[in-house]
Amino acid sequence: MERKYSIFALASALTILAGCSDDRFDYLGGKDNKGELEIGGLVTDITTKADEADGTYMLYVRDDNNSTVWSSSYSAIKEGTKISLLAGHYTLEARSTSSEVPDAKFSAPVYGVSEEFDIQAAQTTSLGTLTCTLLQSAVSVGYNDDFLAMVTGDGVASVEVTSGSPLDYALSYNNGSPKYDRRIGYFAVNGGENTTMTVTFKGGIEGKTQKMTTTITGIKPRDYHIVTFMKKVNQNGDVTIGIEIDGLVADVDLNNDFEGDEQGDGNDPNAPVGDGGISLVSTCSYDITQPIVVPTASGSFNLTMQAQVPNGTLKFTVDIASTNADFINSVNTVGGTTLDLINPSDAAMGIFDIVPFPHGSQLKGATSIDFDLSNAQTPLLGFVGIHTFKMNVTDQKGCRKSIDIVLVVE
């Protein structure tokens, strides 16, 4: 929704741009070759959610040599004033601050307008009402819930439009409840139509320092870009990290996906040491640390266990491997070989008909999770071979542990 705020609304015949009502400015000499300037008013058109503009609006009149021949603040303007100029071509510039537009700054929108005009001898030139608009490109940064669930350490999203002048949007791990900088950054657009914005994230993701970056071109004044880092799961259950940038003028989906491990630059030096006491204990007669032979249909199969996560569960995934290609093909048709138990994709829901893992958002934060895989007996008997289920657990403090459960069908 657009909101217009009158900065200096005047009646139709009202003129401005001088120090008092009877002033006449004699620039460059030649009284017989001069005319006058008047405008009908000045308004600011706010098209983004912005904080109050800093400073006092300033007015400048510049000649063809870009020399300032007149300037004034609003506080010096009085009703009914005129400015007298030598006949020629000029530009009127209005800006919401006396300072130049900063390369990059949080919560510092600058509004302005530039209008060319001609002065003819002994005539009055009227510009009418002028509208000031945002001179910068605005950017905010966010994350979807699935991405935040992967966070295991502090991070920062960096946005850069002018080389050497980035803004950093901090993300705090906050003991497993991530918080991030929601301020709007404002960026000068100095490269014309070819202005490029570079977006980079670096931080703790699943116990490693991960880094991803992408760019978008065609940055323009008045654009409001919403940058969202997200976890994405495709129909095969494959997990990728994406950066989506939505513009106010035109939505921009970069479709740039980055595999976390491929973009990672090593282990996070700030990651916690140890496994946080994470364990998987048998609650049945089977020794789950050893391969378990699945009995034939005539034999009973009671396979239960419990995952114990003292610091609370942040992420729980299962990687599935098998010596039987048909089994892997079957798994791929229902979501793929990597399964996220807390945030399973719609495509992955079918895997629970084969192996009944507990799943759902209620697992997040749980300190114990019960597993009953007894009903896996019947579907598994159709696939002779060795089937390995690697349980990967990350707790709320970033501690990690992987435990294999091996089922054998003879």
N, C-alpha and C positions, 0 to 999 in steps of 0.2 A: 504494500500500500504506500502510495506516495503522500508525503506530508510537506506542505509549503509553509515556511515561516517568513513573514514580512520583516525585512531588515530595515527598509527605508521606503515605506509606501507613500506615494505622493499623489496629489490630484493630477488630473490629466494635463494641466498646464504647468505643473510644478517643475522647476528646474533645480539641479543640484550641481555640485562640484565647484565650490568656491568657498572662500573664508567668510564672507558676509554678503548681504543682499545687494550692495551697490558696488562691489568690487569689479574691476575690469582689468584683466591681466594682459599686458602688452608684450607678448613673446616675439622675439626676433625682429621687432620694429615693424614699421609700415602700417600705420593705423588705418589707412584707406584700403588695405588688403587683408582685413581681418573679418572673421565671423564669430559666431557664438555656438556653444554646445549646451544642450539640455537633454536630460533623459526623464522618462516618466516614473521611474522607480526601480528598486532592486529587491529581488526575493531570492531565497535559498531553497532549492528543491532537494529534499533529503530522500534519497532512494535506497539507502542502506541503514540498518540499525547502527547509529553512531553516537558516541559520546558528544557532549557539548564541545563545539569548536573552540580552540585556544586563541587568545589574542583578540585584537580589534580589527574589524574589516578595514582594508586599505584600498584606496583608489589611485591609479596611476594613468597618466596620459603620456604616450610615447610617440615620437615622430618616426619617420621612415628609417632613420639611423639608429633606432632603438634607444634614443636618448630620452630620458624622462623630462618632459617640459612642464609637468604639473603633477602634484600628488597631494593627497589629503586623507586623514582618517575620518571615520564617520562622526566622531565626536566634534570635529571642526566644521562640519557641514551645517548650514542653516537653510531654511526654506526660502525659496525665491531667489536663489543665487544663480549666477551664470559664470561660465568660463569663456574668456575671449582668446581665440587662437588665430595665428596667422593662417591664411588659406593654405590648404595642403591635405595630405593623407596622414591619418593618425590611427592609433590603437588605444582603446580604453581597456584597462585591466582592473578587475576587482578581485580581492583575495581575502579570505577570512583570517589571515595572519600577516603580520609585517615581515615575518621570516620567510625564507624560501621553503618550498615543499621538501620535507626530509626524505632521504632515500628510503628509510624504513623506520617505523615507530608504532608502538602499541597505543591504541585509544587516542589517536591524534589525527582525525580527519581534517582535511583542508578543502574548502569549497571556493570556487572562483568562476570567473567568466572573462572572456576576451572578445572584444567587438571592434572591428575596423570601421572607420567612418571618414568622410571627407568634410572639410570646412571650406565653404565658398565665401568670398568677400561679401560683407554686408548682409549675410543671410544667417539664419539660425538653423542648426542641424539638430533634429530630435531623434534620439535612439529608442524611445519608448521604454517599456519595462524590460529589464534584463534579468535573466535567471542564472544564479550561481549553482553549479553542480559539483559533485565530488571530483577532485583532480587526481585522485589516486585509485589504485586497485586495492580492495579490501579482502582479507583472508582470515578465516577461522579454521581451527583444527579440531577434529574429534575422532572417536574410535567406536566401533561397534562392540557389543557386549562380548561376542565370541573372541574378538582380538584381545580385549582386556583380560579375558580368562586365561590367555596364554602368557600374560606378563608376569615375569618373575624378578624384575629389577627395575631400577629407575631408567628413564629414557628421555629423549628429546626429539621433537620434530622441528626441523629447520626449514624455513622458507626464504628463498633468495630471489629477488628480481634484479636489483642493481648489484653487480659483482662486488664482493667484499663487504656488503651490508645486509647480512641475513638477520632474520628475527628467529629466536629460539623459543618454542612452545614446550615448556617442561612437562614431563609425565612422571609422577611420583608413584613408586610401588606401594607405599603406604600400608605395609604389612598385609598384602594380599587384597586390599581394597583400593585399586589404583585411582588416583585423582590427576586431572590434567588441566593445563592452562586453557581457559575458554575465552580469553580476550581476543578482540579483533585487531589484527595488525594492518597497517596502512602503508602501501608501497608506491613510491614514485614510479611513473611510467616514462622512462627516459629513452627507450629504444624504438619509439614509434610503433608501427604495425608489427614489427618483428620482435617486440619485447617478449622475453622468455622467463618463465618462473620455474625454479628448480625446488623440488620438495624431497627432503631426506629424513628418514627416521633411523635412529640408532638407539638401542636399549636392550634390556634383558628380556628375552623371550625364551621360555621353556629352558631356563638354566644357561643359556648362551647369550653372548652379545650379538644381536642380529642387526644387519644394516640393509636398508632398501632405499632406492631413490628413483625418481622419475621427473620428467619435465613436461611443461605445457607451453605452447607458444600462442601468440596473438593476445597477450595481456593488454587490456585497455582500461582507461579511466572509467570509473563508475561500475566496473565489474565487481561482483561480490562472489568470491570463490569459497566454497565449503569443502575442505579437504578431510576425507574420512579414510582412516586405515582400518582394514577389515580382514577378518578370516573368511575364506570362501571354501566351500565344499562342493565339488562337482558331482554329477550323477553317478560317477564311479567311486565316490567316497574319497577322492584325492583332495588333500588339504593344501591350499595355497594362501599367500598373503597378498592382498590387493590394495591399491591406493585409488580411491575414487575422488574426482574433483568435479563438483557441481557449480556451475556459474549461475548468477542471477539472471543474466541476459540470455545465455544459452547453456543448457546443461552439458557438461563435459565428462564423459566416462572414458578414462584412459585405457582401461582394460589391460593394464600392466600388472601381471601377477608375478610374485617372487616367491620361490620356494625358500622356506626359512633356512634350511640347512645349506642351500646353495649360496645364499646371500650372507650367511653368518661369517664373522671374521674371527672365530675362535671361541674358546671358553670364556665366560664372563669372569673377570678376576674378582668381582664382588659377589659371585654366587656363593651360597652357603656351602660349608664343608660337611660331608657325611650324608647319610640317607634319611636323617630325621626319624629314625626308628621305624621306617615303613617296613611292613612284613606281610606275607601271605601265609596263613596257617591253615592246616587241614582241620576240618571239623567232622571228619569221617574216618574210616579205617584205612584209606589209601594214603601212602606217603607221596605227597604231591611234589616232592623234590626229585622224584624218579619218574621215568616214563610209565604211564598207566595204560595197561591193555584193556581196551573196551570189550566187555564180554559179549557173547552172541546173544541173540534175541531171547533165548531161553534163560539167560542168567540175569540176576538183578544187578543194577548199577546205581549205587548211591555215592555221588561225587559232590561233596560240599566243602566249602572253604570260606575263610574270612580275610579280607584285606584290612589291615590295621594301619591307620594313618594318624599318629598322635597330634600332628599339627593341623589336621584338617585337609581334605582333598581339594586341590585346585584343578588338576587335570588328570584324567584317567583314559588312556588309549590302549588298544590291543592291536598288535601286529600279527597277522596270520600267515603262516608258511606251511607248506605240505610237500611231501614227495609225490603226491598224486595230482597230476595236472588237471584232471577232471574236477577235483575238489576246488582247486584255485579258480577254475573257470566258473564254477557254481557260485563261489564267493563273489567273484567280480560282477556277476549279474545282479547281485543284491547289495551293492555299495562299495565293493573293493576290499582290499586286504588290510587296510588301516581303518580301525573303527574307533570313533570317539564316543565313549560311553556317556559322557555328560551332555554333549551336544551332537547327537547322531544326526546325519542327514536323512531326509525322507527316503532316499534311495537305499540307505543302509539299514532301514528298519527290518527288511526281510532276513537279515543275517540272524536275528534273534529267533527265527523259526528253526534255524539249524543249531545254533549254540545259544542257549538262553541266558545271556549275560544280563545282569541288572543294568539299567540305563535310565537317563533322565536328569534333569537339572537338580533333583533332590540329592544327587550324589555329591554335588559341590559343597564343600565344607564338612562333609561327613568324616568322622574319625574311625568308623568301622563300616565295612560294606560286606554283606553276606552274598555268597555265590552258591547257586545250586545248579550244577550242570548235568544232573542226572538225565534230563530229557534229551540230552544230546546223543544218547546211545543210538536210538533208531536211525536218525538221519546220517550219523557218522558211519554206521555199518555198511552203507552203500559205497564207501570210498576206502579201499584197502590202502594202507600206507601209514606214514608217520606225520601227524599233524601237530604243529607247534603254535602255541598261543602265548605271545610275549606280552605280559602285563606291564605297562609303563605308567608309573604313578609320579606326579609332581605335587608336593604339598604346598600349603599356603605360605611357607617360608622359602620356597624355591628348592627345597631338597628333592632329590629324585632317586628312584630305584626301579629297575626292570627285573621281572621274575618270569621264567618260562614255565608253562604248563604243557607237558607233552602227552598226547593221547595217541595210542597205537591201535590200528585196526588190522588184525592178521587175516 
